[in-house]
Amino acid sequence: MAKKIENLTLREVEHLAGDDHGEYVGDDLFMAMSARKFGKQFLQTGQPYRVDDGRVMRVLSGHAHSIINMEPHDLQTGMLLVVPVDSVFEIEEMDDEFDIQTFSYRELPKETLFKECTTFHLDDDDWLLIDEYFRLLWHTVNRHPLSLSSVRALQTALLSELHLIRNKENAERKRRPISRQEDIFHRFTALINEHAAREHAIAFYADRLCLTPNHLGSVIREVSGQTVMQWIHRHIIQQAKLQLKYSDLPVWQIAESLNFPNPSFFSKFFKRETGMSPGEYRNAARQS
């Protein structure tokens, strides 16, 4: 019997981190002051994960290119990002120096939450402020007995500070409004997130955006350096990888859920995009 697709729960994070990670991991909380100490099994490239809780990540060093909910994010030293609940996160590539601090959160006041993945380029003062929050959280997490109410109070305060920082950034951005091309790109990626599992034709997205397919194609290539079809294919592969790794669904059923005419067509597409057949990918992903 096929299983429902699983989220990357905190208990699964504990398994990835290993027994001697020295960080607190439970059903309610995960925090790490350095992800590199866990080894490469923790920060894997080319593998999408769906997180069932919110995450705050602070880039300590290095550079990585990630895709979060089909939006590209270049992560560099000094950046912070908030990843909301039920997000799909994938690191496409990273250098040897890439390292992050991170903690999970849940059951926080709604007014402190971010609905979309949000990145911050912190200035020196804001970086030091957030650093103090991370250190205080780390100290609180390691106290015994653990007080989740104290942890959540600190997380609420930190996210509130991030909203203040975002309001400051938005005020500055209003003086530098985004271009029409950037607006089209953001609306396009939102449509991809919603429809790409079933809608594979460029004309569908062009029609939704009231553009011609050629115009949409030129805008997307100009803003992102990739074609519309590359974005559609990227989403399809990401969803296929999630189902292959986290479910027992047969390949024919995954092909059907992604609106392929038959399993053979899906298998050829998957191998062309990844270099592996669906079965090979499933075996490799579950052994990693």
Disulfide bonds with the S-S distance in Angstrom:
none
